[in-house]
Amino acid sequence: MKITIKNTKPRNPFVAASLKRLAGAHRSSPSARRQRQQQALRRELALHRHSP
């Protein structure tokens, strides 16, 4: 009785590297933009709150 092993498709060597460096879109997500705008608004309000 012979045992045959199926050849699997070769793995893409770039996938592991891209997953490690979190490759993806080169722009920030909408939630990150929202958070940044909210922080900027808080900074502006803090500046104006303490000035006479």
PDBQT receptor file of N, H, CA, C and O in Angstrom, charges set to zero:
ATOM      1  N   MET A   1       0.835  -1.178   0.000  1.00  0.00    +0.000 N 
ATOM      2  CA  MET A   1       0.000   0.000   0.000  1.00  0.00    +0.000 C 
ATOM      3  C   MET A   1       0.887   1.251   0.000  1.00  0.00    +0.000 C 
ATOM      4  O   MET A   1       1.710   1.456   0.892  1.00  0.00    +0.000 OA
ATOM      5  N   LYS A   2       0.690   2.069  -1.021  1.00  0.00    +0.000 N 
ATOM      6  H   LYS A   2       0.021   1.902  -1.745  1.00  0.00    +0.000 HD
ATOM      7  CA  LYS A   2       1.475   3.289  -1.140  1.00  0.00    +0.000 C 
ATOM      8  C   LYS A   2       0.731   4.464  -0.511  1.00  0.00    +0.000 C 
ATOM      9  O   LYS A   2      -0.490   4.571  -0.621  1.00  0.00    +0.000 OA
ATOM     10  N   ILE A   3       1.465   5.321   0.132  1.00  0.00    +0.000 N 
ATOM     11  H   ILE A   3       2.457   5.234   0.221  1.00  0.00    +0.000 HD
ATOM     12  CA  ILE A   3       0.883   6.542   0.691  1.00  0.00    +0.000 C 
ATOM     13  C   ILE A   3       1.278   7.694  -0.219  1.00  0.00    +0.000 C 
ATOM     14  O   ILE A   3       2.461   7.928  -0.468  1.00  0.00    +0.000 OA
ATOM     15  N   THR A   4       0.300   8.391  -0.701  1.00  0.00    +0.000 N 
ATOM     16  H   THR A   4      -0.661   8.201  -0.499  1.00  0.00    +0.000 HD
ATOM     17  CA  THR A   4       0.588   9.542  -1.550  1.00  0.00    +0.000 C 
ATOM     18  C   THR A   4       0.228  10.816  -0.789  1.00  0.00    +0.000 C 
ATOM     19  O   THR A   4      -0.815  10.904  -0.140  1.00  0.00    +0.000 OA
ATOM     20  N   ILE A   5       1.111  11.785  -0.886  1.00  0.00    +0.000 N 
ATOM     21  H   ILE A   5       1.958  11.713  -1.413  1.00  0.00    +0.000 HD
ATOM     22  CA  ILE A   5       0.889  13.079  -0.239  1.00  0.00    +0.000 C 
ATOM     23  C   ILE A   5       0.617  14.105  -1.320  1.00  0.00    +0.000 C 
ATOM     24  O   ILE A   5       1.381  14.253  -2.274  1.00  0.00    +0.000 OA
ATOM     25  N   LYS A   6      -0.484  14.803  -1.150  1.00  0.00    +0.000 N 
ATOM     26  H   LYS A   6      -1.105  14.683  -0.375  1.00  0.00    +0.000 HD
ATOM     27  CA  LYS A   6      -0.859  15.820  -2.126  1.00  0.00    +0.000 C 
ATOM     28  C   LYS A   6       0.057  17.029  -2.004  1.00  0.00    +0.000 C 
ATOM     29  O   LYS A   6       0.347  17.486  -0.899  1.00  0.00    +0.000 OA
ATOM     30  N   ASN A   7       0.505  17.538  -3.123  1.00  0.00    +0.000 N 
ATOM     31  H   ASN A   7       0.269  17.167  -4.022  1.00  0.00    +0.000 HD
ATOM     32  CA  ASN A   7       1.300  18.761  -3.105  1.00  0.00    +0.000 C 
ATOM     33  C   ASN A   7       0.360  19.945  -2.890  1.00  0.00    +0.000 C 
ATOM     34  O   ASN A   7      -0.630  20.112  -3.601  1.00  0.00    +0.000 OA
ATOM     35  N   THR A   8       0.699  20.765  -1.885  1.00  0.00    +0.000 N 
ATOM     36  H   THR A   8       1.504  20.630  -1.307  1.00  0.00    +0.000 HD
ATOM     37  CA  THR A   8      -0.115  21.956  -1.645  1.00  0.00    +0.000 C 
ATOM     38  C   THR A   8       0.434  23.114  -2.460  1.00  0.00    +0.000 C 
ATOM     39  O   THR A   8       1.570  23.085  -2.933  1.00  0.00    +0.000 OA
ATOM     40  N   LYS A   9      -0.392  24.120  -2.610  1.00  0.00    +0.000 N 
ATOM     41  H   LYS A   9      -1.315  24.144  -2.226  1.00  0.00    +0.000 HD
ATOM     42  CA  LYS A   9       0.040  25.305  -3.334  1.00  0.00    +0.000 C 
ATOM     43  C   LYS A   9       1.177  25.970  -2.566  1.00  0.00    +0.000 C 
ATOM     44  O   LYS A   9       1.125  26.022  -1.338  1.00  0.00    +0.000 OA
ATOM     45  N   PRO A  10       2.189  26.475  -3.240  1.00  0.00    +0.000 N 
ATOM     46  CA  PRO A  10       3.271  27.149  -2.525  1.00  0.00    +0.000 C 
ATOM     47  C   PRO A  10       2.748  28.430  -1.864  1.00  0.00    +0.000 C 
ATOM     48  O   PRO A  10       1.915  29.138  -2.429  1.00  0.00    +0.000 OA
ATOM     49  N   ARG A  11       3.242  28.708  -0.680  1.00  0.00    +0.000 N 
ATOM     50  H   ARG A  11       3.919  28.133  -0.221  1.00  0.00    +0.000 HD
ATOM     51  CA  ARG A  11       2.799  29.892   0.054  1.00  0.00    +0.000 C 
ATOM     52  C   ARG A  11       3.460  31.140  -0.508  1.00  0.00    +0.000 C 
ATOM     53  O   ARG A  11       4.597  31.108  -0.979  1.00  0.00    +0.000 OA
ATOM     54  N   ASN A  12       2.719  32.240  -0.446  1.00  0.00    +0.000 N 
ATOM     55  H   ASN A  12       1.795  32.266  -0.064  1.00  0.00    +0.000 HD
ATOM     56  CA  ASN A  12       3.244  33.522  -0.892  1.00  0.00    +0.000 C 
ATOM     57  C   ASN A  12       4.182  34.053   0.198  1.00  0.00    +0.000 C 
ATOM     58  O   ASN A  12       3.733  34.294   1.318  1.00  0.00    +0.000 OA
ATOM     59  N   PRO A  13       5.472  34.239  -0.101  1.00  0.00    +0.000 N 
ATOM     60  CA  PRO A  13       6.415  34.667   0.936  1.00  0.00    +0.000 C 
ATOM     61  C   PRO A  13       6.180  36.098   1.413  1.00  0.00    +0.000 C 
ATOM     62  O   PRO A  13       6.671  36.470   2.478  1.00  0.00    +0.000 OA
ATOM     63  N   PHE A  14       5.446  36.907   0.657  1.00  0.00    +0.000 N 
ATOM     64  H   PHE A  14       5.047  36.604  -0.209  1.00  0.00    +0.000 HD
ATOM     65  CA  PHE A  14       5.229  38.303   1.026  1.00  0.00    +0.000 C 
ATOM     66  C   PHE A  14       4.091  38.471   2.031  1.00  0.00    +0.000 C 
ATOM     67  O   PHE A  14       3.992  39.510   2.683  1.00  0.00    +0.000 OA
ATOM     68  N   VAL A  15       3.241  37.472   2.160  1.00  0.00    +0.000 N 
ATOM     69  H   VAL A  15       3.321  36.627   1.630  1.00  0.00    +0.000 HD
ATOM     70  CA  VAL A  15       2.088  37.593   3.049  1.00  0.00    +0.000 C 
ATOM     71  C   VAL A  15       2.515  37.700   4.499  1.00  0.00    +0.000 C 
ATOM     72  O   VAL A  15       2.020  38.562   5.226  1.00  0.00    +0.000 OA
ATOM     73  N   ALA A  16       3.418  36.846   4.930  1.00  0.00    +0.000 N 
ATOM     74  H   ALA A  16       3.820  36.146   4.339  1.00  0.00    +0.000 HD
ATOM     75  CA  ALA A  16       3.856  36.870   6.326  1.00  0.00    +0.000 C 
ATOM     76  C   ALA A  16       4.491  38.216   6.661  1.00  0.00    +0.000 C 
ATOM     77  O   ALA A  16       4.233  38.776   7.726  1.00  0.00    +0.000 OA
ATOM     78  N   ALA A  17       5.306  38.728   5.771  1.00  0.00    +0.000 N 
ATOM     79  H   ALA A  17       5.515  38.273   4.905  1.00  0.00    +0.000 HD
ATOM     80  CA  ALA A  17       5.963  40.008   6.018  1.00  0.00    +0.000 C 
ATOM     81  C   ALA A  17       4.946  41.142   6.081  1.00  0.00    +0.000 C 
ATOM     82  O   ALA A  17       5.054  42.036   6.921  1.00  0.00    +0.000 OA
ATOM     83  N   SER A  18       3.970  41.103   5.199  1.00  0.00    +0.000 N 
ATOM     84  H   SER A  18       3.882  40.377   4.517  1.00  0.00    +0.000 HD
ATOM     85  CA  SER A  18       2.983  42.180   5.189  1.00  0.00    +0.000 C 
ATOM     86  C   SER A  18       2.094  42.133   6.418  1.00  0.00    +0.000 C 
ATOM     87  O   SER A  18       1.670  43.177   6.914  1.00  0.00    +0.000 OA
ATOM     88  N   LEU A  19       1.806  40.937   6.916  1.00  0.00    +0.000 N 
ATOM     89  H   LEU A  19       2.151  40.090   6.514  1.00  0.00    +0.000 HD
ATOM     90  CA  LEU A  19       0.991  40.834   8.122  1.00  0.00    +0.000 C 
ATOM     91  C   LEU A  19       1.758  41.324   9.341  1.00  0.00    +0.000 C 
ATOM     92  O   LEU A  19       1.171  41.900  10.256  1.00  0.00    +0.000 OA
ATOM     93  N   LYS A  20       3.056  41.098   9.356  1.00  0.00    +0.000 N 
ATOM     94  H   LYS A  20       3.533  40.629   8.612  1.00  0.00    +0.000 HD
ATOM     95  CA  LYS A  20       3.869  41.531  10.502  1.00  0.00    +0.000 C 
ATOM     96  C   LYS A  20       3.976  43.048  10.565  1.00  0.00    +0.000 C 
ATOM     97  O   LYS A  20       4.004  43.620  11.655  1.00  0.00    +0.000 OA
ATOM     98  N   ARG A  21       4.035  43.700   9.424  1.00  0.00    +0.000 N 
ATOM     99  H   ARG A  21       4.012  43.235   8.539  1.00  0.00    +0.000 HD
ATOM    100  CA  ARG A  21       4.171  45.159   9.458  1.00  0.00    +0.000 C 
ATOM    101  C   ARG A  21       2.829  45.850   9.271  1.00  0.00    +0.000 C 
ATOM    102  O   ARG A  21       2.773  47.062   9.062  1.00  0.00    +0.000 OA
ATOM    103  N   LEU A  22       1.758  45.085   9.346  1.00  0.00    +0.000 N 
ATOM    104  H   LEU A  22       1.804  44.100   9.517  1.00  0.00    +0.000 HD
ATOM    105  CA  LEU A  22       0.397  45.604   9.239  1.00  0.00    +0.000 C 
ATOM    106  C   LEU A  22       0.207  46.434   7.972  1.00  0.00    +0.000 C 
ATOM    107  O   LEU A  22      -0.262  47.571   8.024  1.00  0.00    +0.000 OA
ATOM    108  N   ALA A  23       0.574  45.857   6.850  1.00  0.00    +0.000 N 
ATOM    109  H   ALA A  23       0.955  44.933   6.808  1.00  0.00    +0.000 HD
ATOM    110  CA  ALA A  23       0.425  46.549   5.584  1.00  0.00    +0.000 C 
ATOM    111  C   ALA A  23      -1.052  46.761   5.295  1.00  0.00    +0.000 C 
ATOM    112  O   ALA A  23      -1.898  45.951   5.674  1.00  0.00    +0.000 OA
ATOM    113  N   GLY A  24      -1.337  47.830   4.638  1.00  0.00    +0.000 N 
ATOM    114  H   GLY A  24      -0.650  48.488   4.330  1.00  0.00    +0.000 HD
ATOM    115  CA  GLY A  24      -2.724  48.112   4.310  1.00  0.00    +0.000 C 
ATOM    116  C   GLY A  24      -2.846  49.474   3.666  1.00  0.00    +0.000 C 
ATOM    117  O   GLY A  24      -1.909  49.961   3.034  1.00  0.00    +0.000 OA
ATOM    118  N   ALA A  25      -3.988  50.077   3.824  1.00  0.00    +0.000 N 
ATOM    119  H   ALA A  25      -4.750  49.681   4.337  1.00  0.00    +0.000 HD
ATOM    120  CA  ALA A  25      -4.246  51.386   3.239  1.00  0.00    +0.000 C 
ATOM    121  C   ALA A  25      -3.299  52.413   3.845  1.00  0.00    +0.000 C 
ATOM    122  O   ALA A  25      -2.944  52.315   5.020  1.00  0.00    +0.000 OA
ATOM    123  N   HIS A  26      -2.897  53.378   3.065  1.00  0.00    +0.000 N 
ATOM    124  H   HIS A  26      -3.186  53.457   2.110  1.00  0.00    +0.000 HD
ATOM    125  CA  HIS A  26      -1.953  54.386   3.520  1.00  0.00    +0.000 C 
ATOM    126  C   HIS A  26      -2.651  55.624   4.042  1.00  0.00    +0.000 C 
ATOM    127  O   HIS A  26      -2.091  56.719   3.987  1.00  0.00    +0.000 OA
ATOM    128  N   ARG A  27      -3.834  55.474   4.534  1.00  0.00    +0.000 N 
ATOM    129  H   ARG A  27      -4.289  54.585   4.578  1.00  0.00    +0.000 HD
ATOM    130  CA  ARG A  27      -4.524  56.605   5.150  1.00  0.00    +0.000 C 
ATOM    131  C   ARG A  27      -5.139  56.128   6.452  1.00  0.00    +0.000 C 
ATOM    132  O   ARG A  27      -5.396  54.940   6.645  1.00  0.00    +0.000 OA
ATOM    133  N   SER A  28      -5.367  57.083   7.340  1.00  0.00    +0.000 N 
ATOM    134  H   SER A  28      -5.158  58.048   7.184  1.00  0.00    +0.000 HD
ATOM    135  CA  SER A  28      -5.896  56.711   8.644  1.00  0.00    +0.000 C 
ATOM    136  C   SER A  28      -7.374  56.355   8.517  1.00  0.00    +0.000 C 
ATOM    137  O   SER A  28      -8.065  56.805   7.603  1.00  0.00    +0.000 OA
ATOM    138  N   SER A  29      -7.828  55.555   9.435  1.00  0.00    +0.000 N 
ATOM    139  H   SER A  29      -7.267  55.190  10.178  1.00  0.00    +0.000 HD
ATOM    140  CA  SER A  29      -9.212  55.109   9.414  1.00  0.00    +0.000 C 
ATOM    141  C   SER A  29     -10.128  56.265   9.822  1.00  0.00    +0.000 C 
ATOM    142  O   SER A  29      -9.662  57.220  10.445  1.00  0.00    +0.000 OA
ATOM    143  N   PRO A  30     -11.406  56.202   9.490  1.00  0.00    +0.000 N 
ATOM    144  CA  PRO A  30     -12.334  57.266   9.876  1.00  0.00    +0.000 C 
ATOM    145  C   PRO A  30     -12.378  57.482  11.389  1.00  0.00    +0.000 C 
ATOM    146  O   PRO A  30     -12.507  58.617  11.847  1.00  0.00    +0.000 OA
ATOM    147  N   SER A  31     -12.274  56.412  12.162  1.00  0.00    +0.000 N 
ATOM    148  H   SER A  31     -12.169  55.490  11.790  1.00  0.00    +0.000 HD
ATOM    149  CA  SER A  31     -12.313  56.580  13.615  1.00  0.00    +0.000 C 
ATOM    150  C   SER A  31     -11.061  57.296  14.111  1.00  0.00    +0.000 C 
ATOM    151  O   SER A  31     -11.137  58.099  15.041  1.00  0.00    +0.000 OA
ATOM    152  N   ALA A  32      -9.915  57.018  13.502  1.00  0.00    +0.000 N 
ATOM    153  H   ALA A  32      -9.854  56.366  12.746  1.00  0.00    +0.000 HD
ATOM    154  CA  ALA A  32      -8.683  57.702  13.895  1.00  0.00    +0.000 C 
ATOM    155  C   ALA A  32      -8.771  59.181  13.553  1.00  0.00    +0.000 C 
ATOM    156  O   ALA A  32      -8.329  60.023  14.336  1.00  0.00    +0.000 OA
ATOM    157  N   ARG A  33      -9.339  59.511  12.388  1.00  0.00    +0.000 N 
ATOM    158  H   ARG A  33      -9.698  58.827  11.752  1.00  0.00    +0.000 HD
ATOM    159  CA  ARG A  33      -9.515  60.917  12.015  1.00  0.00    +0.000 C 
ATOM    160  C   ARG A  33     -10.455  61.622  12.977  1.00  0.00    +0.000 C 
ATOM    161  O   ARG A  33     -10.217  62.765  13.369  1.00  0.00    +0.000 OA
ATOM    162  N   ARG A  34     -11.534  60.929  13.359  1.00  0.00    +0.000 N 
ATOM    163  H   ARG A  34     -11.728  60.001  13.041  1.00  0.00    +0.000 HD
ATOM    164  CA  ARG A  34     -12.496  61.506  14.292  1.00  0.00    +0.000 C 
ATOM    165  C   ARG A  34     -11.835  61.795  15.641  1.00  0.00    +0.000 C 
ATOM    166  O   ARG A  34     -12.042  62.858  16.227  1.00  0.00    +0.000 OA
ATOM    167  N   GLN A  35     -11.044  60.845  16.125  1.00  0.00    +0.000 N 
ATOM    168  H   GLN A  35     -10.876  59.982  15.649  1.00  0.00    +0.000 HD
ATOM    169  CA  GLN A  35     -10.352  61.029  17.398  1.00  0.00    +0.000 C 
ATOM    170  C   GLN A  35      -9.378  62.200  17.332  1.00  0.00    +0.000 C 
ATOM    171  O   GLN A  35      -9.285  62.991  18.271  1.00  0.00    +0.000 OA
ATOM    172  N   ARG A  36      -8.658  62.307  16.227  1.00  0.00    +0.000 N 
ATOM    173  H   ARG A  36      -8.734  61.665  15.464  1.00  0.00    +0.000 HD
ATOM    174  CA  ARG A  36      -7.696  63.402  16.080  1.00  0.00    +0.000 C 
ATOM    175  C   ARG A  36      -8.405  64.752  16.061  1.00  0.00    +0.000 C 
ATOM    176  O   ARG A  36      -7.922  65.713  16.660  1.00  0.00    +0.000 OA
ATOM    177  N   GLN A  37      -9.554  64.834  15.375  1.00  0.00    +0.000 N 
ATOM    178  H   GLN A  37      -9.946  64.053  14.889  1.00  0.00    +0.000 HD
ATOM    179  CA  GLN A  37     -10.316  66.081  15.345  1.00  0.00    +0.000 C 
ATOM    180  C   GLN A  37     -10.856  66.430  16.724  1.00  0.00    +0.000 C 
ATOM    181  O   GLN A  37     -10.867  67.596  17.117  1.00  0.00    +0.000 OA
ATOM    182  N   GLN A  38     -11.301  65.422  17.451  1.00  0.00    +0.000 N 
ATOM    183  H   GLN A  38     -11.292  64.475  17.132  1.00  0.00    +0.000 HD
ATOM    184  CA  GLN A  38     -11.833  65.642  18.794  1.00  0.00    +0.000 C 
ATOM    185  C   GLN A  38     -10.727  66.149  19.730  1.00  0.00    +0.000 C 
ATOM    186  O   GLN A  38     -10.965  67.038  20.549  1.00  0.00    +0.000 OA
ATOM    187  N   GLN A  39      -9.532  65.591  19.610  1.00  0.00    +0.000 N 
ATOM    188  H   GLN A  39      -9.338  64.869  18.946  1.00  0.00    +0.000 HD
ATOM    189  CA  GLN A  39      -8.411  66.039  20.433  1.00  0.00    +0.000 C 
ATOM    190  C   GLN A  39      -8.023  67.475  20.097  1.00  0.00    +0.000 C 
ATOM    191  O   GLN A  39      -7.719  68.268  20.989  1.00  0.00    +0.000 OA
ATOM    192  N   ALA A  40      -8.035  67.808  18.799  1.00  0.00    +0.000 N 
ATOM    193  H   ALA A  40      -8.282  67.165  18.074  1.00  0.00    +0.000 HD
ATOM    194  CA  ALA A  40      -7.701  69.170  18.386  1.00  0.00    +0.000 C 
ATOM    195  C   ALA A  40      -8.733  70.155  18.933  1.00  0.00    +0.000 C 
ATOM    196  O   ALA A  40      -8.375  71.248  19.373  1.00  0.00    +0.000 OA
ATOM    197  N   LEU A  41      -9.996  69.779  18.908  1.00  0.00    +0.000 N 
ATOM    198  H   LEU A  41     -10.287  68.891  18.551  1.00  0.00    +0.000 HD
ATOM    199  CA  LEU A  41     -11.054  70.633  19.437  1.00  0.00    +0.000 C 
ATOM    200  C   LEU A  41     -10.869  70.847  20.937  1.00  0.00    +0.000 C 
ATOM    201  O   LEU A  41     -11.003  71.966  21.434  1.00  0.00    +0.000 OA
ATOM    202  N   ARG A  42     -10.561  69.771  21.651  1.00  0.00    +0.000 N 
ATOM    203  H   ARG A  42     -10.451  68.862  21.248  1.00  0.00    +0.000 HD
ATOM    204  CA  ARG A  42     -10.330  69.900  23.107  1.00  0.00    +0.000 C 
ATOM    205  C   ARG A  42      -9.137  70.810  23.395  1.00  0.00    +0.000 C 
ATOM    206  O   ARG A  42      -9.171  71.605  24.334  1.00  0.00    +0.000 OA
ATOM    207  N   ARG A  43      -8.082  70.691  22.583  1.00  0.00    +0.000 N 
ATOM    208  H   ARG A  43      -8.055  70.045  21.820  1.00  0.00    +0.000 HD
ATOM    209  CA  ARG A  43      -6.911  71.544  22.757  1.00  0.00    +0.000 C 
ATOM    210  C   ARG A  43      -7.275  73.008  22.550  1.00  0.00    +0.000 C 
ATOM    211  O   ARG A  43      -6.871  73.871  23.330  1.00  0.00    +0.000 OA
ATOM    212  N   GLU A  44      -8.042  73.285  21.493  1.00  0.00    +0.000 N 
ATOM    213  H   GLU A  44      -8.370  72.584  20.860  1.00  0.00    +0.000 HD
ATOM    214  CA  GLU A  44      -8.472  74.661  21.204  1.00  0.00    +0.000 C 
ATOM    215  C   GLU A  44      -9.321  75.210  22.347  1.00  0.00    +0.000 C 
ATOM    216  O   GLU A  44      -9.119  76.344  22.780  1.00  0.00    +0.000 OA
ATOM    217  N   LEU A  45     -10.260  74.420  22.832  1.00  0.00    +0.000 N 
ATOM    218  H   LEU A  45     -10.425  73.498  22.481  1.00  0.00    +0.000 HD
ATOM    219  CA  LEU A  45     -11.125  74.875  23.926  1.00  0.00    +0.000 C 
ATOM    220  C   LEU A  45     -10.328  75.115  25.195  1.00  0.00    +0.000 C 
ATOM    221  O   LEU A  45     -10.619  76.054  25.937  1.00  0.00    +0.000 OA
ATOM    222  N   ALA A  46      -9.332  74.289  25.458  1.00  0.00    +0.000 N 
ATOM    223  H   ALA A  46      -9.095  73.526  24.856  1.00  0.00    +0.000 HD
ATOM    224  CA  ALA A  46      -8.503  74.454  26.653  1.00  0.00    +0.000 C 
ATOM    225  C   ALA A  46      -7.690  75.746  26.543  1.00  0.00    +0.000 C 
ATOM    226  O   ALA A  46      -7.514  76.451  27.537  1.00  0.00    +0.000 OA
ATOM    227  N   LEU A  47      -7.200  76.058  25.358  1.00  0.00    +0.000 N 
ATOM    228  H   LEU A  47      -7.343  75.486  24.551  1.00  0.00    +0.000 HD
ATOM    229  CA  LEU A  47      -6.425  77.293  25.176  1.00  0.00    +0.000 C 
ATOM    230  C   LEU A  47      -7.290  78.520  25.414  1.00  0.00    +0.000 C 
ATOM    231  O   LEU A  47      -6.845  79.470  26.058  1.00  0.00    +0.000 OA
ATOM    232  N   HIS A  48      -8.495  78.519  24.914  1.00  0.00    +0.000 N 
ATOM    233  H   HIS A  48      -8.857  77.747  24.391  1.00  0.00    +0.000 HD
ATOM    234  CA  HIS A  48      -9.379  79.670  25.018  1.00  0.00    +0.000 C 
ATOM    235  C   HIS A  48     -10.024  79.791  26.389  1.00  0.00    +0.000 C 
ATOM    236  O   HIS A  48     -10.439  80.880  26.784  1.00  0.00    +0.000 OA
ATOM    237  N   ARG A  49     -10.111  78.699  27.109  1.00  0.00    +0.000 N 
ATOM    238  H   ARG A  49      -9.774  77.814  26.788  1.00  0.00    +0.000 HD
ATOM    239  CA  ARG A  49     -10.752  78.716  28.419  1.00  0.00    +0.000 C 
ATOM    240  C   ARG A  49      -9.899  79.473  29.428  1.00  0.00    +0.000 C 
ATOM    241  O   ARG A  49     -10.433  80.172  30.290  1.00  0.00    +0.000 OA
ATOM    242  N   HIS A  50      -8.555  79.339  29.328  1.00  0.00    +0.000 N 
ATOM    243  H   HIS A  50      -8.121  78.771  28.628  1.00  0.00    +0.000 HD
ATOM    244  CA  HIS A  50      -7.669  79.939  30.312  1.00  0.00    +0.000 C 
ATOM    245  C   HIS A  50      -7.237  81.341  29.942  1.00  0.00    +0.000 C 
ATOM    246  O   HIS A  50      -6.655  82.030  30.780  1.00  0.00    +0.000 OA
ATOM    247  N   SER A  51      -7.493  81.794  28.733  1.00  0.00    +0.000 N 
ATOM    248  H   SER A  51      -7.966  81.234  28.052  1.00  0.00    +0.000 HD
ATOM    249  CA  SER A  51      -7.062  83.133  28.353  1.00  0.00    +0.000 C 
ATOM    250  C   SER A  51      -8.128  84.155  28.780  1.00  0.00    +0.000 C 
ATOM    251  O   SER A  51      -9.320  83.849  28.748  1.00  0.00    +0.000 OA
ATOM    252  N   PRO A  52      -7.703  85.383  29.185  1.00  0.00    +0.000 N 
ATOM    253  CA  PRO A  52      -8.672  86.396  29.669  1.00  0.00    +0.000 C 
ATOM    254  C   PRO A  52      -9.496  87.001  28.553  1.00  0.00    +0.000 C 
ATOM    255  O   PRO A  52     -10.343  87.858  28.806  1.00  0.00    +0.000 OA
TER     256      PRO A  52
